[in-house]
């Protein structure tokens, strides 16, 4: 009988110790998880990080880095990048793609034609279109004009001064210093 009581007591003591040990480990895990969070609550750390958050825009991200624009876009702002998706860059003639890959200055000129100062998330674009009675004009970081309008089939279209157009197909990849909206085409500059 004494032996049974001792065994039950040892089992209870063992289970209690294991339960206390498990609670200590759970508390440590929770603390570690909350202290390792580094991204701001409103999205990526910057618009370059927002661009990196979607694999369909990996070509635009690589081009931003190749053109040396990433340092500019990581600071200051706010910026809105109207980024062509990978399919848009793939649709360019191979000779054009090769030429841009060899000339970072020319690549930077094209990319600057897709970046405006100010944050234009979907709600902001709608406000601008309402204020402009269906059209809104934005100025890129290098002084080009972009015109936003709604097509007959109710899609948002972006046009540059050269007459090149693309439709906005993705909205609101948010970074701490701006937003990225996706395009289905590349807007070649007037130069």
Biotite code that builds the C-alpha atoms (Angstrom):
import biotite.structure as struc

atoms = struc.array([
    struc.Atom([0.000, 0.000, 0.000], chain_id="A", res_id=1, res_name="UNK", atom_name="CA", element="C"),
    struc.Atom([2.805, 2.421, 0.922], chain_id="A", res_id=2, res_name="UNK", atom_name="CA", element="C"),
    struc.Atom([4.512, 1.518, -2.304], chain_id="A", res_id=3, res_name="UNK", atom_name="CA", element="C"),
    struc.Atom([1.362, 2.362, -4.356], chain_id="A", res_id=4, res_name="UNK", atom_name="CA", element="C"),
    struc.Atom([0.991, 5.728, -2.635], chain_id="A", res_id=5, res_name="UNK", atom_name="CA", element="C"),
    struc.Atom([4.649, 6.525, -3.270], chain_id="A", res_id=6, res_name="UNK", atom_name="CA", element="C"),
    struc.Atom([4.300, 5.592, -6.960], chain_id="A", res_id=7, res_name="UNK", atom_name="CA", element="C"),
    struc.Atom([1.172, 7.752, -7.344], chain_id="A", res_id=8, res_name="UNK", atom_name="CA", element="C"),
    struc.Atom([2.932, 10.618, -5.551], chain_id="A", res_id=9, res_name="UNK", atom_name="CA", element="C"),
    struc.Atom([5.981, 10.281, -7.809], chain_id="A", res_id=10, res_name="UNK", atom_name="CA", element="C"),
    struc.Atom([3.767, 10.222, -10.909], chain_id="A", res_id=11, res_name="UNK", atom_name="CA", element="C"),
    struc.Atom([1.870, 13.355, -9.791], chain_id="A", res_id=12, res_name="UNK", atom_name="CA", element="C"),
    struc.Atom([5.150, 15.119, -9.005], chain_id="A", res_id=13, res_name="UNK", atom_name="CA", element="C"),
    struc.Atom([6.573, 14.114, -12.399], chain_id="A", res_id=14, res_name="UNK", atom_name="CA", element="C"),
    struc.Atom([3.478, 15.340, -14.303], chain_id="A", res_id=15, res_name="UNK", atom_name="CA", element="C"),
    struc.Atom([3.446, 18.624, -12.378], chain_id="A", res_id=16, res_name="UNK", atom_name="CA", element="C"),
    struc.Atom([7.134, 19.232, -13.127], chain_id="A", res_id=17, res_name="UNK", atom_name="CA", element="C"),
    struc.Atom([6.597, 18.441, -16.821], chain_id="A", res_id=18, res_name="UNK", atom_name="CA", element="C"),
    struc.Atom([3.588, 20.793, -16.974], chain_id="A", res_id=19, res_name="UNK", atom_name="CA", element="C"),
    struc.Atom([5.533, 23.638, -15.316], chain_id="A", res_id=20, res_name="UNK", atom_name="CA", element="C"),
    struc.Atom([8.485, 23.058, -17.659], chain_id="A", res_id=21, res_name="UNK", atom_name="CA", element="C"),
    struc.Atom([6.146, 23.131, -20.678], chain_id="A", res_id=22, res_name="UNK", atom_name="CA", element="C"),
    struc.Atom([4.595, 26.423, -19.508], chain_id="A", res_id=23, res_name="UNK", atom_name="CA", element="C"),
    struc.Atom([8.024, 28.007, -19.183], chain_id="A", res_id=24, res_name="UNK", atom_name="CA", element="C"),
    struc.Atom([8.927, 26.897, -22.709], chain_id="A", res_id=25, res_name="UNK", atom_name="CA", element="C"),
    struc.Atom([5.645, 28.234, -24.160], chain_id="A", res_id=26, res_name="UNK", atom_name="CA", element="C"),
    struc.Atom([6.205, 31.631, -22.553], chain_id="A", res_id=27, res_name="UNK", atom_name="CA", element="C"),
    struc.Atom([9.714, 31.806, -23.996], chain_id="A", res_id=28, res_name="UNK", atom_name="CA", element="C"),
    struc.Atom([8.444, 30.909, -27.477], chain_id="A", res_id=29, res_name="UNK", atom_name="CA", element="C"),
    struc.Atom([5.773, 33.607, -27.351], chain_id="A", res_id=30, res_name="UNK", atom_name="CA", element="C"),
    struc.Atom([8.277, 36.258, -26.292], chain_id="A", res_id=31, res_name="UNK", atom_name="CA", element="C"),
    struc.Atom([10.722, 35.261, -29.014], chain_id="A", res_id=32, res_name="UNK", atom_name="CA", element="C"),
    struc.Atom([8.025, 35.393, -31.695], chain_id="A", res_id=33, res_name="UNK", atom_name="CA", element="C"),
    struc.Atom([6.834, 38.879, -30.803], chain_id="A", res_id=34, res_name="UNK", atom_name="CA", element="C"),
    struc.Atom([10.296, 40.380, -30.536], chain_id="A", res_id=35, res_name="UNK", atom_name="CA", element="C"),
    struc.Atom([11.460, 39.181, -33.964], chain_id="A", res_id=36, res_name="UNK", atom_name="CA", element="C"),
    struc.Atom([8.823, 41.066, -35.965], chain_id="A", res_id=37, res_name="UNK", atom_name="CA", element="C"),
    struc.Atom([10.562, 43.782, -37.995], chain_id="A", res_id=38, res_name="UNK", atom_name="CA", element="C"),
    struc.Atom([8.109, 44.783, -40.744], chain_id="A", res_id=39, res_name="UNK", atom_name="CA", element="C"),
    struc.Atom([5.886, 47.779, -40.049], chain_id="A", res_id=40, res_name="UNK", atom_name="CA", element="C"),
    struc.Atom([2.187, 47.125, -39.567], chain_id="A", res_id=41, res_name="UNK", atom_name="CA", element="C"),
    struc.Atom([1.243, 48.948, -42.791], chain_id="A", res_id=42, res_name="UNK", atom_name="CA", element="C"),
    struc.Atom([3.284, 46.785, -45.169], chain_id="A", res_id=43, res_name="UNK", atom_name="CA", element="C"),
    struc.Atom([6.859, 46.398, -46.372], chain_id="A", res_id=44, res_name="UNK", atom_name="CA", element="C"),
    struc.Atom([9.681, 48.577, -45.113], chain_id="A", res_id=45, res_name="UNK", atom_name="CA", element="C"),
    struc.Atom([9.678, 50.619, -48.362], chain_id="A", res_id=46, res_name="UNK", atom_name="CA", element="C"),
    struc.Atom([8.305, 50.553, -51.914], chain_id="A", res_id=47, res_name="UNK", atom_name="CA", element="C"),
    struc.Atom([11.203, 48.390, -53.105], chain_id="A", res_id=48, res_name="UNK", atom_name="CA", element="C"),
    struc.Atom([10.257, 45.863, -50.419], chain_id="A", res_id=49, res_name="UNK", atom_name="CA", element="C"),
    struc.Atom([6.621, 46.110, -51.510], chain_id="A", res_id=50, res_name="UNK", atom_name="CA", element="C"),
    struc.Atom([7.703, 45.398, -55.082], chain_id="A", res_id=51, res_name="UNK", atom_name="CA", element="C"),
    struc.Atom([9.695, 42.400, -53.849], chain_id="A", res_id=52, res_name="UNK", atom_name="CA", element="C"),
    struc.Atom([6.621, 41.025, -52.054], chain_id="A", res_id=53, res_name="UNK", atom_name="CA", element="C"),
    struc.Atom([5.020, 39.795, -55.301], chain_id="A", res_id=54, res_name="UNK", atom_name="CA", element="C"),
    struc.Atom([6.878, 37.339, -57.538], chain_id="A", res_id=55, res_name="UNK", atom_name="CA", element="C"),
    struc.Atom([4.971, 38.564, -60.631], chain_id="A", res_id=56, res_name="UNK", atom_name="CA", element="C"),
    struc.Atom([7.056, 41.755, -60.414], chain_id="A", res_id=57, res_name="UNK", atom_name="CA", element="C"),
    struc.Atom([10.515, 40.182, -60.032], chain_id="A", res_id=58, res_name="UNK", atom_name="CA", element="C"),
    struc.Atom([11.704, 41.580, -63.393], chain_id="A", res_id=59, res_name="UNK", atom_name="CA", element="C"),
    struc.Atom([10.716, 45.113, -62.355], chain_id="A", res_id=60, res_name="UNK", atom_name="CA", element="C"),
    struc.Atom([12.531, 44.601, -59.046], chain_id="A", res_id=61, res_name="UNK", atom_name="CA", element="C"),
    struc.Atom([15.679, 43.341, -60.789], chain_id="A", res_id=62, res_name="UNK", atom_name="CA", element="C"),
    struc.Atom([15.540, 46.266, -63.222], chain_id="A", res_id=63, res_name="UNK", atom_name="CA", element="C"),
    struc.Atom([15.104, 48.820, -60.404], chain_id="A", res_id=64, res_name="UNK", atom_name="CA", element="C"),
    struc.Atom([18.247, 47.409, -58.793], chain_id="A", res_id=65, res_name="UNK", atom_name="CA", element="C"),
    struc.Atom([20.177, 47.213, -62.102], chain_id="A", res_id=66, res_name="UNK", atom_name="CA", element="C"),
    struc.Atom([19.325, 50.844, -62.866], chain_id="A", res_id=67, res_name="UNK", atom_name="CA", element="C"),
    struc.Atom([20.450, 51.948, -59.400], chain_id="A", res_id=68, res_name="UNK", atom_name="CA", element="C"),
    struc.Atom([17.022, 53.337, -58.470], chain_id="A", res_id=69, res_name="UNK", atom_name="CA", element="C"),
    struc.Atom([16.580, 51.163, -55.398], chain_id="A", res_id=70, res_name="UNK", atom_name="CA", element="C"),
    struc.Atom([18.621, 53.508, -53.173], chain_id="A", res_id=71, res_name="UNK", atom_name="CA", element="C"),
    struc.Atom([16.433, 56.465, -54.190], chain_id="A", res_id=72, res_name="UNK", atom_name="CA", element="C"),
    struc.Atom([13.166, 54.576, -53.731], chain_id="A", res_id=73, res_name="UNK", atom_name="CA", element="C"),
    struc.Atom([14.106, 53.196, -50.316], chain_id="A", res_id=74, res_name="UNK", atom_name="CA", element="C"),
    struc.Atom([14.369, 56.694, -48.832], chain_id="A", res_id=75, res_name="UNK", atom_name="CA", element="C"),
    struc.Atom([12.166, 59.748, -48.984], chain_id="A", res_id=76, res_name="UNK", atom_name="CA", element="C"),
    struc.Atom([8.847, 59.574, -50.688], chain_id="A", res_id=77, res_name="UNK", atom_name="CA", element="C"),
    struc.Atom([6.076, 58.882, -50.642], chain_id="A", res_id=78, res_name="UNK", atom_name="CA", element="C"),
    struc.Atom([6.292, 57.218, -54.036], chain_id="A", res_id=79, res_name="UNK", atom_name="CA", element="C"),
    struc.Atom([3.909, 55.265, -56.210], chain_id="A", res_id=80, res_name="UNK", atom_name="CA", element="C"),
    struc.Atom([5.448, 52.763, -58.589], chain_id="A", res_id=81, res_name="UNK", atom_name="CA", element="C"),
    struc.Atom([3.281, 51.705, -61.507], chain_id="A", res_id=82, res_name="UNK", atom_name="CA", element="C"),
    struc.Atom([5.271, 48.523, -62.088], chain_id="A", res_id=83, res_name="UNK", atom_name="CA", element="C"),
    struc.Atom([4.994, 46.430, -65.245], chain_id="A", res_id=84, res_name="UNK", atom_name="CA", element="C"),
    struc.Atom([4.587, 42.748, -64.442], chain_id="A", res_id=85, res_name="UNK", atom_name="CA", element="C"),
    struc.Atom([6.951, 40.035, -65.694], chain_id="A", res_id=86, res_name="UNK", atom_name="CA", element="C"),
    struc.Atom([4.732, 39.292, -68.711], chain_id="A", res_id=87, res_name="UNK", atom_name="CA", element="C"),
    struc.Atom([4.880, 42.958, -69.748], chain_id="A", res_id=88, res_name="UNK", atom_name="CA", element="C"),
    struc.Atom([8.672, 42.936, -69.780], chain_id="A", res_id=89, res_name="UNK", atom_name="CA", element="C"),
    struc.Atom([8.692, 39.583, -71.609], chain_id="A", res_id=90, res_name="UNK", atom_name="CA", element="C"),
    struc.Atom([6.477, 41.086, -74.320], chain_id="A", res_id=91, res_name="UNK", atom_name="CA", element="C"),
    struc.Atom([9.193, 43.591, -75.230], chain_id="A", res_id=92, res_name="UNK", atom_name="CA", element="C"),
    struc.Atom([11.215, 42.576, -78.297], chain_id="A", res_id=93, res_name="UNK", atom_name="CA", element="C"),
    struc.Atom([14.307, 40.609, -77.319], chain_id="A", res_id=94, res_name="UNK", atom_name="CA", element="C"),
    struc.Atom([16.594, 43.229, -78.905], chain_id="A", res_id=95, res_name="UNK", atom_name="CA", element="C"),
    struc.Atom([15.007, 45.903, -76.665], chain_id="A", res_id=96, res_name="UNK", atom_name="CA", element="C"),
    struc.Atom([15.425, 43.725, -73.574], chain_id="A", res_id=97, res_name="UNK", atom_name="CA", element="C"),
    struc.Atom([19.084, 43.133, -74.429], chain_id="A", res_id=98, res_name="UNK", atom_name="CA", element="C"),
    struc.Atom([19.669, 46.841, -75.092], chain_id="A", res_id=99, res_name="UNK", atom_name="CA", element="C"),
    struc.Atom([18.159, 47.823, -71.729], chain_id="A", res_id=100, res_name="UNK", atom_name="CA", element="C"),
    struc.Atom([20.176, 45.179, -69.886], chain_id="A", res_id=101, res_name="UNK", atom_name="CA", element="C"),
    struc.Atom([23.388, 46.705, -71.292], chain_id="A", res_id=102, res_name="UNK", atom_name="CA", element="C"),
    struc.Atom([22.435, 50.339, -70.609], chain_id="A", res_id=103, res_name="UNK", atom_name="CA", element="C"),
    struc.Atom([21.474, 51.100, -66.978], chain_id="A", res_id=104, res_name="UNK", atom_name="CA", element="C"),
    struc.Atom([20.931, 54.809, -67.806], chain_id="A", res_id=105, res_name="UNK", atom_name="CA", element="C"),
    struc.Atom([18.363, 53.992, -70.511], chain_id="A", res_id=106, res_name="UNK", atom_name="CA", element="C"),
    struc.Atom([16.737, 51.455, -68.198], chain_id="A", res_id=107, res_name="UNK", atom_name="CA", element="C"),
    struc.Atom([16.558, 54.095, -65.442], chain_id="A", res_id=108, res_name="UNK", atom_name="CA", element="C"),
    struc.Atom([14.852, 56.517, -67.848], chain_id="A", res_id=109, res_name="UNK", atom_name="CA", element="C"),
    struc.Atom([12.140, 53.977, -68.651], chain_id="A", res_id=110, res_name="UNK", atom_name="CA", element="C"),
    struc.Atom([11.643, 53.034, -65.006], chain_id="A", res_id=111, res_name="UNK", atom_name="CA", element="C"),
    struc.Atom([11.451, 56.666, -63.821], chain_id="A", res_id=112, res_name="UNK", atom_name="CA", element="C"),
    struc.Atom([8.517, 57.030, -66.217], chain_id="A", res_id=113, res_name="UNK", atom_name="CA", element="C"),
    struc.Atom([6.642, 54.553, -64.005], chain_id="A", res_id=114, res_name="UNK", atom_name="CA", element="C"),
    struc.Atom([7.264, 56.292, -60.643], chain_id="A", res_id=115, res_name="UNK", atom_name="CA", element="C"),
    struc.Atom([5.350, 59.291, -59.327], chain_id="A", res_id=116, res_name="UNK", atom_name="CA", element="C"),
    struc.Atom([5.791, 61.296, -56.164], chain_id="A", res_id=117, res_name="UNK", atom_name="CA", element="C"),
    struc.Atom([2.890, 60.790, -53.787], chain_id="A", res_id=118, res_name="UNK", atom_name="CA", element="C"),
    struc.Atom([0.961, 57.780, -52.569], chain_id="A", res_id=119, res_name="UNK", atom_name="CA", element="C"),
    struc.Atom([-1.757, 56.666, -54.989], chain_id="A", res_id=120, res_name="UNK", atom_name="CA", element="C"),
    struc.Atom([-3.410, 53.589, -53.569], chain_id="A", res_id=121, res_name="UNK", atom_name="CA", element="C"),
    struc.Atom([-6.657, 52.447, -55.204], chain_id="A", res_id=122, res_name="UNK", atom_name="CA", element="C"),
    struc.Atom([-8.797, 54.727, -52.997], chain_id="A", res_id=123, res_name="UNK", atom_name="CA", element="C"),
    struc.Atom([-6.565, 57.722, -53.817], chain_id="A", res_id=124, res_name="UNK", atom_name="CA", element="C"),
    struc.Atom([-6.791, 56.988, -57.549], chain_id="A", res_id=125, res_name="UNK", atom_name="CA", element="C"),
    struc.Atom([-10.582, 56.860, -57.344], chain_id="A", res_id=126, res_name="UNK", atom_name="CA", element="C"),
    struc.Atom([-10.625, 60.237, -55.555], chain_id="A", res_id=127, res_name="UNK", atom_name="CA", element="C"),
    struc.Atom([-8.326, 61.760, -58.188], chain_id="A", res_id=128, res_name="UNK", atom_name="CA", element="C"),
    struc.Atom([-10.484, 60.386, -61.018], chain_id="A", res_id=129, res_name="UNK", atom_name="CA", element="C"),
    struc.Atom([-13.658, 61.731, -59.391], chain_id="A", res_id=130, res_name="UNK", atom_name="CA", element="C"),
    struc.Atom([-12.070, 65.156, -58.901], chain_id="A", res_id=131, res_name="UNK", atom_name="CA", element="C"),
    struc.Atom([-10.884, 65.178, -62.533], chain_id="A", res_id=132, res_name="UNK", atom_name="CA", element="C"),
    struc.Atom([-14.226, 63.963, -63.914], chain_id="A", res_id=133, res_name="UNK", atom_name="CA", element="C"),
    struc.Atom([-12.811, 60.657, -65.119], chain_id="A", res_id=134, res_name="UNK", atom_name="CA", element="C"),
    struc.Atom([-9.200, 61.712, -65.740], chain_id="A", res_id=135, res_name="UNK", atom_name="CA", element="C"),
    struc.Atom([-6.248, 62.418, -63.513], chain_id="A", res_id=136, res_name="UNK", atom_name="CA", element="C"),
    struc.Atom([-2.797, 63.670, -64.419], chain_id="A", res_id=137, res_name="UNK", atom_name="CA", element="C"),
    struc.Atom([0.288, 62.659, -62.464], chain_id="A", res_id=138, res_name="UNK", atom_name="CA", element="C"),
    struc.Atom([3.894, 63.740, -62.881], chain_id="A", res_id=139, res_name="UNK", atom_name="CA", element="C"),
    struc.Atom([6.692, 61.185, -62.766], chain_id="A", res_id=140, res_name="UNK", atom_name="CA", element="C"),
    struc.Atom([9.881, 61.693, -60.778], chain_id="A", res_id=141, res_name="UNK", atom_name="CA", element="C"),
    struc.Atom([11.632, 62.796, -63.977], chain_id="A", res_id=142, res_name="UNK", atom_name="CA", element="C"),
    struc.Atom([8.922, 65.239, -65.073], chain_id="A", res_id=143, res_name="UNK", atom_name="CA", element="C"),
    struc.Atom([6.921, 63.146, -67.552], chain_id="A", res_id=144, res_name="UNK", atom_name="CA", element="C"),
    struc.Atom([3.135, 63.261, -67.542], chain_id="A", res_id=145, res_name="UNK", atom_name="CA", element="C"),
    struc.Atom([0.991, 60.200, -66.903], chain_id="A", res_id=146, res_name="UNK", atom_name="CA", element="C"),
    struc.Atom([-2.751, 60.294, -67.454], chain_id="A", res_id=147, res_name="UNK", atom_name="CA", element="C"),
    struc.Atom([-5.107, 57.987, -65.607], chain_id="A", res_id=148, res_name="UNK", atom_name="CA", element="C"),
    struc.Atom([-8.497, 57.271, -67.158], chain_id="A", res_id=149, res_name="UNK", atom_name="CA", element="C"),
    struc.Atom([-11.204, 54.626, -67.137], chain_id="A", res_id=150, res_name="UNK", atom_name="CA", element="C"),
    struc.Atom([-11.714, 52.635, -70.326], chain_id="A", res_id=151, res_name="UNK", atom_name="CA", element="C"),
    struc.Atom([-15.118, 51.804, -71.849], chain_id="A", res_id=152, res_name="UNK", atom_name="CA", element="C"),
    struc.Atom([-14.914, 48.367, -70.204], chain_id="A", res_id=153, res_name="UNK", atom_name="CA", element="C"),
    struc.Atom([-14.314, 50.063, -66.819], chain_id="A", res_id=154, res_name="UNK", atom_name="CA", element="C"),
    struc.Atom([-10.623, 49.289, -66.440], chain_id="A", res_id=155, res_name="UNK", atom_name="CA", element="C"),
    struc.Atom([-8.063, 51.772, -65.208], chain_id="A", res_id=156, res_name="UNK", atom_name="CA", element="C"),
    struc.Atom([-5.671, 52.829, -67.958], chain_id="A", res_id=157, res_name="UNK", atom_name="CA", element="C"),
    struc.Atom([-2.405, 54.690, -67.617], chain_id="A", res_id=158, res_name="UNK", atom_name="CA", element="C"),
    struc.Atom([-0.991, 56.607, -70.605], chain_id="A", res_id=159, res_name="UNK", atom_name="CA", element="C"),
    struc.Atom([2.240, 58.531, -71.007], chain_id="A", res_id=160, res_name="UNK", atom_name="CA", element="C"),
    struc.Atom([2.955, 61.555, -73.221], chain_id="A", res_id=161, res_name="UNK", atom_name="CA", element="C"),
    struc.Atom([4.209, 59.275, -76.019], chain_id="A", res_id=162, res_name="UNK", atom_name="CA", element="C"),
    struc.Atom([0.766, 57.677, -76.215], chain_id="A", res_id=163, res_name="UNK", atom_name="CA", element="C"),
    struc.Atom([1.810, 54.334, -74.762], chain_id="A", res_id=164, res_name="UNK", atom_name="CA", element="C"),
    struc.Atom([-0.838, 52.766, -72.545], chain_id="A", res_id=165, res_name="UNK", atom_name="CA", element="C"),
    struc.Atom([-1.131, 49.995, -69.985], chain_id="A", res_id=166, res_name="UNK", atom_name="CA", element="C"),
    struc.Atom([-3.885, 48.845, -67.679], chain_id="A", res_id=167, res_name="UNK", atom_name="CA", element="C"),
    struc.Atom([-3.561, 48.753, -63.920], chain_id="A", res_id=168, res_name="UNK", atom_name="CA", element="C"),
    struc.Atom([-4.053, 45.111, -62.967], chain_id="A", res_id=169, res_name="UNK", atom_name="CA", element="C"),
    struc.Atom([-2.910, 45.093, -59.330], chain_id="A", res_id=170, res_name="UNK", atom_name="CA", element="C"),
    struc.Atom([-3.430, 47.589, -56.539], chain_id="A", res_id=171, res_name="UNK", atom_name="CA", element="C"),
    struc.Atom([-1.942, 48.431, -53.188], chain_id="A", res_id=172, res_name="UNK", atom_name="CA", element="C"),
    struc.Atom([1.296, 46.593, -52.520], chain_id="A", res_id=173, res_name="UNK", atom_name="CA", element="C"),
    struc.Atom([2.006, 48.853, -49.556], chain_id="A", res_id=174, res_name="UNK", atom_name="CA", element="C"),
    struc.Atom([5.413, 49.960, -48.326], chain_id="A", res_id=175, res_name="UNK", atom_name="CA", element="C"),
    struc.Atom([6.216, 52.351, -45.508], chain_id="A", res_id=176, res_name="UNK", atom_name="CA", element="C"),
    struc.Atom([7.089, 55.107, -47.998], chain_id="A", res_id=177, res_name="UNK", atom_name="CA", element="C"),
    struc.Atom([4.518, 54.479, -50.709], chain_id="A", res_id=178, res_name="UNK", atom_name="CA", element="C"),
    struc.Atom([2.649, 51.929, -52.764], chain_id="A", res_id=179, res_name="UNK", atom_name="CA", element="C"),
    struc.Atom([3.118, 49.735, -55.832], chain_id="A", res_id=180, res_name="UNK", atom_name="CA", element="C"),
    struc.Atom([0.362, 49.220, -58.412], chain_id="A", res_id=181, res_name="UNK", atom_name="CA", element="C"),
    struc.Atom([0.884, 46.678, -61.186], chain_id="A", res_id=182, res_name="UNK", atom_name="CA", element="C"),
    struc.Atom([0.631, 47.248, -64.943], chain_id="A", res_id=183, res_name="UNK", atom_name="CA", element="C"),
    struc.Atom([0.190, 44.870, -67.864], chain_id="A", res_id=184, res_name="UNK", atom_name="CA", element="C"),
    struc.Atom([2.523, 46.885, -70.125], chain_id="A", res_id=185, res_name="UNK", atom_name="CA", element="C"),
    struc.Atom([5.735, 48.898, -70.235], chain_id="A", res_id=186, res_name="UNK", atom_name="CA", element="C"),
    struc.Atom([5.382, 52.639, -70.914], chain_id="A", res_id=187, res_name="UNK", atom_name="CA", element="C"),
    struc.Atom([8.224, 53.689, -73.211], chain_id="A", res_id=188, res_name="UNK", atom_name="CA", element="C"),
    struc.Atom([9.254, 57.337, -72.751], chain_id="A", res_id=189, res_name="UNK", atom_name="CA", element="C"),
    struc.Atom([9.013, 60.099, -75.315], chain_id="A", res_id=190, res_name="UNK", atom_name="CA", element="C"),
    struc.Atom([12.794, 60.527, -75.392], chain_id="A", res_id=191, res_name="UNK", atom_name="CA", element="C"),
])
